[in-house]
Amino acid sequence: MNLSNCRGCGKLHMQSEKVLCADCFKHHLEQSYQVKRFLQANPRASAIDLAREMGLSLKQVNELVGR
């Protein structure tokens, strides 16, 4: 295990295979579930619609959707 900075907040953490600290990883999971629920309710929504509705940047949307 290596000591590294979290890619989300910059805090030092013990990096195993994750690049995010526990807090950022939890936040990322919560956002992922919110995105999934939004897309299930709005299957024809675009990335821009999702970004506006969720208050995210397009970069964040692309990361959460997995593109």
Secondary structure as UniProt FT lines:
FT   STRAND          2..5
FT   TURN            7..9
FT   STRAND          12..15
FT   HELIX           22..41
FT   TURN            43..44
FT   HELIX           47..54
FT   HELIX           58..65
//
